[in-house]
């Protein structure tokens, strides 16, 4: 099947749309990708809506209109497909309370596109006792097998929130015991981007320039002992977690705060290693963090094994999460699992996602 996946992540910079061909097991081809950016005023609306739950009030209506309009434009920028995988915009995530909020009406999107849309990927997993995230690990498993890997590898996504997927590609089915372990490591770019927006008006530390000049003695700060790091996976985070880390950074000079937040991201990944079944031979980094030269350099000196951007094995790190939801959409249409105990902590493998629109054939 030809599938388009959509992703607007916690960085809220825009919508990634990616086209792939898959049978829900193997990846048979990668197609075009397209990025539809949010304008500054649109991103401000999305940022203001963070933490809101359904029924909160009028603010959600304006936010939903922006999300729908930009996702619609992103799909229309790509060649036609058989199905769309629509993640929506995460506004709040509370795995302890068994609730999550991804803003976006997949049924409305399906009607406007006149094609089937798979959406609401997290709810069924949470109803089965899972964390509802991360959801890309099944795709990471397919990627490792597509790349012909023969030993365990880690996919490290450094988006707004960091997450890691440990993959054993020798096990053919992603839902099989031992094939996958995945969890959120801690903050990645979200806290750093917010800090830089506040200090400089630019929502990122371009190539890590500020962090590279900052002091690192702050790594002795008490927040580096956060109890989250000792919690056994699977586990997941809300974008606005680790508020004490943000608070500590705001008391520092800009370059020191950037170094502090970058070092905290690296520390979170280092702490995650203790939970992995075995040391990965390779760390493949995706998400915006791989564009941060300082973050990548510090990762390389902090982790055992080779650290590379996913482009090193022929993948597109900017489109990988969008591709994941294209892949998951096809799995949902075929009734295949999209999460498992090792990825979200659900009681048994779950096929999550609602289908809206007419399925051809």
C-alpha positions, 0 to 999 in steps of 0.5 A: 500500500501507498501511505502518507504519514503526518507528524507535528511533534512537541517542537511545534515547528511545523508538519512533516509529511512522508510517503512510503510503500509497505505491506505493514511488515516490510518497507518496500520503498520511500517516497517524497517528504514535505515540511509545512512550517507553522508561522510564528503566530500559529506556533504561539497559539500551539504553545499556549494550548500546551497542557490543555485537555478536551473540553477546556474551552474556546482556545482549542477551537482556534488551535484545532483549526491551525492543526487541521489546515496545516496537515491538510496542506501537507498531505496535498503537497505529496503524491496520492496514497491509499491511506493517511496516518494522522498522529495529531498535535499532542497537547497533554500526556498523562500516562499515570492518569491513563489519559492523553490528548492529541488534538485533531479530528481524523474523520474531518481530515478524511472527509476533506481528503476523500481518502481513509485516515487512521488516527487516535493511535494512543487510546487503545494502547492506554486502555490496555494498560500501556503508556501510549508512547512511544509509537515509532518502535515498530517502525524502527524494527522494520528499518533495522531489518530494511538496513540489513542489521544483524545485531542490536541497534538503538534508534535515539530520537532527539525531538522535543522529548527524547526516546530510545528504541533498542532493536534486535533485528534478528527477531522477525516480528516486532511484537515478539518478546525480546525484539524491542524495548522502548521508552522516553529518556528525558527532555531533548530539544523542548526545554532548550528551544523554549529557553532559547526562544525566551532569551534570544527570540530564536527557538533553538541553539543553532548548531549548539553554538551557545552550548559550546561556549558554556560552562559545564560545572552545572552538571553537579546540579541536584536535578541530574539525580531526578528519580525518573531515570531509575524508573523501569521502562516502559515509561513516557513523558509529557513535554512539560515534564522536568520543570525544575530543570527549566527553572535552574537554566533560567538562573544562568547566563544564556550560554551556560543555560544552553550548555546545562540543558544540552548536558542534561539531555546527554545525561538522560541518554546515558542513564537510559543505557542501564535499562537496555537489554544489551549494549547496542553496537550502534546509536542511530540518531534522528530528530532535530537534535542530530542537527546540533553539532554540540549535542552530537559531539557530546553524545559521541564522547558519552556513549559506547558504540558508534554514534551516527545520524540515521542518514549514515544508513540511508534514512531521512531523519527529518521524516522518520517519525512521519514515515512511522505513522504511514507504516503504522496506518497500514498495520492498523488497516491490516489488523496488525499490532502497533505496540507491545509490552516492550514498547509501551507496557501494554498487557499484550500486543495492541492494534491501536488507531481509529479508521475514518473514511472509505477504504478502497479495494 
